Amino acid sequence: MGKAIKFAISIPEEDFKKLEALRDQERLTRSKAVLQAVKLWEESKAMEKLIRKYEEGYKKVPESIDE
């Protein structure tokens, strides 16, 4: 991992409480919890991109009833 960067964010209090409860449950630091969330977000976006590609390909060459 490269150089760590500190940053501040503002989120609604209710979301902060949820974050704190989840990270306490998982025994994570705030940094690790946020990093995991970012990685999950990246994976989700990559999956969405693959699904769109699949759907576009299917529209171009749909499966026949025989397949």
Secondary structure, DSSP 4 states (H G I P E B T S, - for coil): ------------HHHHHHHHHHHHHHT--HHHHHHHHHHHHHHHHHHHHHHHHHHHHHHHSPPPTT-
